[in-house]
Amino acid sequence: MFVVACSGFPIAVSRYLQELMAVEISDTEIGIPGTGTLRRWQREAPEGFVFTALAPAEIGASGFAASETDGALKNILSFCKKLEAQALVFRVPEEVAHKGAVTTRIKKTLSNLPSGAPQAVLDAPHWKKTQVDKLCEATGAIGAFDPLTLPEAPGPGRTAYLTLPGPAGHRSRYDDDALDQIADVCKRSQADTTYCVFRNIDMESNAKGLIERLAG
């Protein structure tokens, strides 16, 4: 199964929920949306709509330091439970290096998520894929990867999480050739569910272009 989404709502929420079937909630990086907002999303989303969410930015920015992680994690897990989010993405910014203390804290955090928590996704694009894979194997998380830089399509597993930050950064768009390549990676994925999340400025158009290719 393929799940194509945008990170955040690039157009009016009501229209988005009519035109696409998944979204990565990005507001949660800076604050937890209120109950009214959450209920509106649930009320307007069609049956089968898929939500994922970004973890609070301070978790990754602090290198998963307990002082920043514990309270933020409790709040985002509560939000995800109410939203029935299928995945929770922990982004690690470029300034956080792959080193012993950080990886130890990541292992502790991701290994101790409660039963019923969303699938944990570790998104550290500046780290080596082998480093991310090793952490995921130790914790039950999965790695987030750009399909255009993967050496091969995702292998067997329950979930694959592919992210599209833009070919030349957020303000760039994917052309037809790039979308063809992304679709090919998705089709060759052996995961039960392959998420493909656009995060670039033209994410709506690019997401719809990929959906057309996957349906063909």
HELIX and SHEET records of a PDB file:
HELIX    1   1 VAL A   13  GLU A   19  1                                   7    
HELIX    2   2 ASP A   27  GLU A   29  5                                   3    
HELIX    3   3 THR A   35  GLU A   44  1                                  10    
HELIX    4   4 ALA A   57  ALA A   61  1                                   5    
HELIX    5   5 ALA A   66  LEU A   83  1                                  18    
HELIX    6   6 GLY A  100  SER A  111  1                                  12    
HELIX    7   7 LYS A  129  THR A  139  1                                  11    
HELIX    8   8 ASP A  176  ARG A  188  1                                  13    
HELIX    9   9 MET A  203  ALA A  215  1                                  13    
SHEET    1   A 9 PHE A   2  SER A   7  0                                        
SHEET    2   A 9 ALA A  22  ILE A  25  1                                        
SHEET    3   A 9 VAL A  50  LEU A  54  1                                        
SHEET    4   A 9 ALA A  87  ARG A  91  1                                        
SHEET    5   A 9 GLN A 119  ASP A 123  1                                        
SHEET    6   A 9 ILE A 142  PHE A 145  1                                        
SHEET    7   A 9 GLY A 157  LEU A 164  1                                        
SHEET    8   A 9 ALA A 191  PHE A 198  1                                        
SHEET    9   A 9 PHE A   2  SER A   7  1                                        
END                                                                             
